[in-house]
Every structure is written in C-alpha cells, then in structure tokens.
Amino acid sequence: PGTPACASGRIATRAIAETIAKQSADLLDASLILHVSGCAKGCAHPGAAMLTLVGDENGAGLVVDGTAKALPAGYRPGYDAARGVAGIAAAIDDARHPGETAAACLTRLGAAGIAELYRRNQ
C-alpha cells in the first residue's frame, strides 16, 4: 500500500495511482498493466508490468516491462511521479497510430524513450 500504511513504502502509492487515473486515463487502456509499488518488494503485484513505478531512496523509479525488483530506468521525486507518467501519456497521444493500443505504442517507443519521457521536465 505504500506510505503511510506500509513501513517499507517510500512513496504514497494510492495518491499517485489516483492522480494517474484522473490525469492519464487514456494511457490506461486494457492493453497494459501499470503497477505502483511503494518499495522494491512489489507485494501487491509480484509479476512484470509494462510500467512499474517503484519507491526507493532515490524517489519514484520507473521500470519498463519488469517487476518492482528490477533496476529503474529513470527517477523523479516521489511527489512528482504522476507528472512523469502524464508525460508518457501525452507522448502516446501524439505517437499512437489509429487503432494502436497503448502497450503497442510503448513497445514501439522503446524502453529508453519511455524512460526519457518520464524524466523530462523535472
């Protein structure tokens, strides 16, 4: 559950997830899983997700196509994680081909491109 409910949590997972759901709803089509984990244990979703936000001592890390235990490709401050995801969602809106799912567009953009979008405008 992240902070404050879990002592291991480093980010406020529920607040971040609620903000993402409101601001980046187009990203959340049925084609991808977005996991927001308070720490690298990933208790709520131990499997891989297309996008995983994970809290650690560096803030909110983004793992592309992996689990919360994987090394994040980029970081933002925890309080600003939803804004990083909003940047990814905006890029998908611009880059998506007609009929293309969010997951297919993310795959086409590649992990390095997605990580750069997440880190941008900090």
N, C-alpha and C positions, 0 to 999 in steps of 0.2 A: 503493500500500500504506500510505500514511500513515507516521507516525513509528513506529519509528526507521528503517525501511527506506528511506524517501524523504526527501531533504534538503529538499524543498519542503513536506512534510507538516507540519501544525500540530496534528493530533490523532491519537491511536492508533486508527486505523480498525478494525483487526481485533479489538482488545479491545472496542471499542464495539459492533461488529456481533455479536460472540459474546454479549455481555450482552443485547442487544436480542433476539436469537434465543431466549435462555433465558427472559427475563422477559416478553416481549411477543409470544409466538408466535401468539396469536390475531389480532394485527394483520397478520401476515404470511400472509394467505391469497393465493390465486393472482391476486387482482384488482388488486394494486398492486405497484409497484416502490419499494423503499427503497434509496437509494444513500447510502453513507457514503464521503465523499471527504476525503482529507487536506488538500486545498487547492482553490482555485477552478479549477485546470486540469481537474479531473474526468477524468483519463486513463482510468480503468477503465470509466467509463460516461459518454461524452460527451453522450448523449441526455437528454431530460427524464425525470424520475421523479415520481411522486405526492408522495413525501417525499424530500428530499435533505438530509443533514447535511454541512456543509462547514466545514473548519477554516480559520480566519484569525486575524489578530491580536486579534480580539475573543472568541475561543473557538470554540465549535461553533455555527454558524449553521444555521437551518432554512429551507430553500427549499421552498415548497409548489407543486407542479406546475410544476417548472422544472429547470434544469440547475445544476451546481455553480458556474457563472459568474454566475448571477443574484444579485440582492441579497437576502440573507436577511431573512425577516420577523421573526425573533427570535433571540436568543442565549442560551446557557448556557455555563458553563465547560466546556471540553472533557471533563474527567474526569466531568462530570455529564450528558452528553448522553443516555445511555441512560435516565436517570431522567426526562428530559423526554419522551422517546418513550413511556415507560411511562405517563405522564400522559395522552398522546394515546390510547394503547391502552385505558386504563381508561374514558375518556370514550366511546370507541367501544362498549365492552361495555355501558355504560349507555344509549347513544342508539340503538344499532342496532335496526332493525326486523326482525321474523322474515324470514329468507331474504335479507336485505340484505348485500351484500358490504362489506368494509372500505372499498374505494375509493368506493362509492356513499355510505356514511355520511360519509366525509371530505368528499366533494363537498357533501353537504347541510350539514355543519357550517361550511363555508366557510374560506377561507384565513386570515382574521383570527381566527376562533375557534380554528383549529388552532394558529396562532402563539401565541395567549394560553395555550392549554393547555401548550404546550412551555415557555413562560417561567415558568409558575406554580410556586410553592413552591421558589424558589431559595434 
